[in-house]
Amino acid sequence: MTRRFTVFITITILTLILPVFVGDLSASGISYSQPSYYSFSGFDNKLYAHTEPYSAIPEGHILHFEYKSFLPIGIESYKVYISEANTEEEKSYIEINFIDVLYRFKYQNLNLFGGIGYGNIEYKCKISACKPYSFKKGTATQLFFQVGIPFTENFDFHLSAHRISGSNEVSIGEKDENINLGGSMAAFGILIKW
């Protein structure tokens, strides 16, 4: 078991027990967010198609669920395309998946959440230059913060900022390298409560 996974499980267990002591922190509801921007923290890598700080628009979704006094949990799944190609089959991308645990902060008329996520990140290189390489899926962690502006008692519009850490091991013949796939992501969405 990796150290990141152990820390994630420990925090998750502690946060699931917390509502027993602090009472009702949230109503029941569902939140849907659309990732809108991903900026890589690593660049100038020969496997990337860029040598400058680089950003892309992810494709996928973020779903979070709340139920009464339990802390919200969620899932994230999206792809970040990092190369342009003439056909869909030739596009290289990073696939990112998370399981999230959130905490709601009470603050006047705003819906504020902080959260952590644990999952995996994988570089899927489709260009011919990648044929000699072998990529191994890596673990990923994230911290994020979400600010929601309520329009009614049961509906809000929110923005979130995510800081993602993760890498893949790449085998190049007998040599192994790690490539940094982490970065920062922004997303927007809606929360519906009942």
Residue pairs with C-beta under 8 A, 6 or more apart in sequence:
2 139
4 118
4 139
4 141
5 118
5 139
8 116
8 118
8 141
11 101
11 116
12 101
15 71
15 101
15 103
16 70
16 71
16 101
18 71
18 103
19 25
19 69
19 70
19 71
20 69
23 69
24 68
24 69
25 69
25 71
25 103
25 104
25 106
26 66
26 68
26 69
26 71
26 72
26 104
27 66
27 68
27 193
27 194
28 66
28 67
28 68
28 193
28 194
29 65
29 66
29 154
29 191
29 192
29 193
29 194
30 63
30 64
30 65
30 66
30 191
30 192
31 62
31 63
31 64
31 65
31 66
31 72
31 74
31 158
31 189
31 190
31 191
31 192
32 61
32 62
32 63
32 189
32 190
33 61
33 62
33 63
33 64
33 146
33 158
33 160
33 187
33 188
33 189
34 61
34 62
34 187
34 188
34 189
35 57
35 58
35 59
35 60
35 61
35 62
35 76
35 78
35 185
35 186
35 187
36 57
36 58
36 186
36 187
36 188
37 55
37 57
37 58
37 185
37 186
38 55
38 56
38 57
38 58
38 80
38 183
38 184
38 185
39 53
39 54
39 55
39 183
39 184
39 185
40 48
40 53
40 54
40 55
40 82
40 180
40 181
40 182
40 183
41 180
41 182
41 183
41 184
42 179
42 180
42 181
42 182
42 183
43 50
43 51
43 52
43 53
43 54
44 51
45 179
45 180
47 123
47 125
47 130
47 133
47 170
47 179
48 54
48 82
49 82
49 83
49 84
49 92
50 82
54 82
56 80
56 81
56 82
57 81
58 78
58 79
58 80
58 96
58 185
59 78
59 79
59 81
60 76
60 77
60 78
60 79
60 96
61 76
61 77
61 78
62 74
62 75
62 76
62 78
62 100
62 160
62 187
62 189
63 74
63 75
63 76
64 72
64 73
64 74
64 100
64 102
64 113
65 72
65 73
65 74
66 72
66 104
66 193
71 101
71 102
71 103
71 104
72 100
72 101
72 102
72 104
72 113
72 115
73 99
73 100
73 101
73 102
74 99
74 100
74 102
74 115
75 97
75 98
75 99
75 100
76 96
76 97
76 98
76 100
76 117
76 119
77 96
77 97
77 98
78 95
78 96
79 93
79 94
79 95
79 96
80 93
80 94
80 96
81 91
81 92
81 93
82 92
82 93
82 94
83 90
83 91
83 92
83 93
83 126
83 127
84 91
85 91
85 92
85 126
85 127
89 126
90 126
90 127
91 126
92 123
92 124
92 125
92 126
92 127
92 130
93 124
93 126
94 121
94 122
94 123
94 124
94 181
95 121
95 122
95 124
96 119
96 120
96 121
96 140
96 164
96 166
97 119
97 120
97 121
98 117
98 118
98 119
98 140
98 142
99 117
99 118
99 119
100 115
100 116
100 117
100 142
100 144
101 115
101 116
101 117
102 113
102 114
102 115
102 146
103 113
103 114
103 115
104 111
104 112
104 113
105 112
105 113
105 114
109 150
110 147
110 148
110 149
110 150
111 146
111 147
111 148
111 149
111 150
111 156
111 158
111 191
112 145
112 146
112 147
112 148
113 145
113 146
113 148
113 160
114 143
114 144
114 145
114 146
115 143
115 144
115 145
115 146
116 141
116 142
116 143
116 144
117 140
117 141
117 142
117 143
117 144
117 162
118 139
118 140
118 141
119 139
119 140
119 141
119 142
120 137
120 138
120 139
120 140
120 166
121 137
121 138
121 139
121 140
121 164
121 166
121 167
121 168
121 181
121 182
122 135
122 137
122 138
122 168
123 135
123 168
123 170
123 179
123 181
124 135
125 133
125 135
132 172
132 173
133 170
133 171
133 172
134 170
134 171
135 168
135 169
135 170
135 171
136 168
136 169
136 170
136 171
137 168
138 166
138 167
138 168
138 169
138 181
139 166
140 164
140 165
140 166
140 181
140 182
141 164
141 165
141 166
142 162
142 163
142 164
142 165
143 162
143 163
144 160
144 161
144 162
144 163
145 160
145 161
146 158
146 159
146 160
146 161
147 158
147 159
147 160
148 156
148 157
148 158
148 191
149 156
149 157
149 158
150 156
151 157
153 193
154 192
154 193
154 194
155 190
155 191
155 192
155 193
156 190
156 191
157 188
157 189
157 190
158 188
158 189
158 190
158 191
159 186
159 187
159 188
160 186
160 187
160 188
160 189
161 184
161 185
161 186
162 184
162 185
162 186
162 187
163 184
164 182
164 183
164 184
164 185
165 182
166 181
166 182
167 178
167 179
167 180
167 181
167 182
168 178
168 179
168 181
169 176
169 177
169 178
170 176
170 177
170 178
170 179
